[in-house]
């Protein structure tokens, strides 16, 4: 079958980028609770971009390959005609990882102990392959499982024609209520749902720092959950335009004390304090604008969705006394807090860290939101975020590194069609 892979036998991690379109062996049922899914659509997200540019998940991918054994010949070595020892052919070497953790497809084969799924079911998957045995799993915190593997990173993923997963991470989807393209985005949309569930957003004034795909999803979820005023901070003009189209009242607070509602998008000239590099400080201009919008009080809830050190400091500086800061964005390395520690403590804010989705509570809420036509979320996901598929759906048969990278650069969110 065809798949997009990183293959350590072909190139080193540090001196390469992108994914290879390769012929790899079809997955087979190996355990009685395995399920084989024929993938229809797979979503490309920020994590995949991090792998593409070799900026993230090096240790997880290379380390997991070292611990796996192959039951089939290495496809890249066979393709090159390299002489193989028996141990390289079978059982000792696994050199490639199939990328991709967001996907939607159809069950085509099930193991002997699988219950609750049947051949022909349309499904998506939780990307965290949890153990169901550790301290956290047994106490209802599967999203922080001690022994988890992650699809497309430490477990072969869904940028392939077929994928094998354990049945306990499979989620049925009703295609009469959720269209397949949107169904492929349930996993990342669930991130936004989980993030929005940390505090009650009804009648709150909130700020979202970073309007990438998850930030855009959060904009929709927050409105559906009753947030009264929503302020977005984002440097990318494409994302800003999407946010304005998604927002029921797309007005910019930069242009109007006349705004009846304290909402809008702040397109800060220097990226809302989300710049890369050594700058860790918050952006005084953005914070001043937020304080102006909120009459000097600050927001009730500040969401950090970008992962930059400066963006974290923006959330702390923008939130009111007694408010909540919710951290979702990811970046490796040490962060610096630019707030006076005494003032930070005395401000009395509560900080929350969000990992993945709560299994299966978040998925239940996600389904309810997507199936509810009155909130227009599904309509905006397809019409605005995916632009009705115009340039945002790449058939795997048409894959090239150049085309993939171009789409990834131009669109915050896109799908691979298999």
Secondary structure by P-SEA (a helix, b strand, c coil): cbbbbbcccccccccccccccccccccccccccbbbbbccbbbbcaaaaaaaacccaaaaaaaaaaacccccccaaaaaacccccccccccccccccccccccccccccccccccccccccccccccccccccccccccccccccccccccccccccccccbbbbccccbbbbccccccaaaaaaaaaaaaaaaaaaccccccbbbbbccccaaaaaaaaaaaaacccbbbbbbccaaaaaaaaaaccccccccccccccccbbbbbccccccccccccccccaaaaaaaaaaaccccccbbbbccccaaaaaaaaaaccccbbbbbccccccbbbbcccaaaaaacbbbbbbbccccccaaaaaaaaaaaccccaaaaaaaccccccccccccccccccaaaaaaaaacccbbbbcc
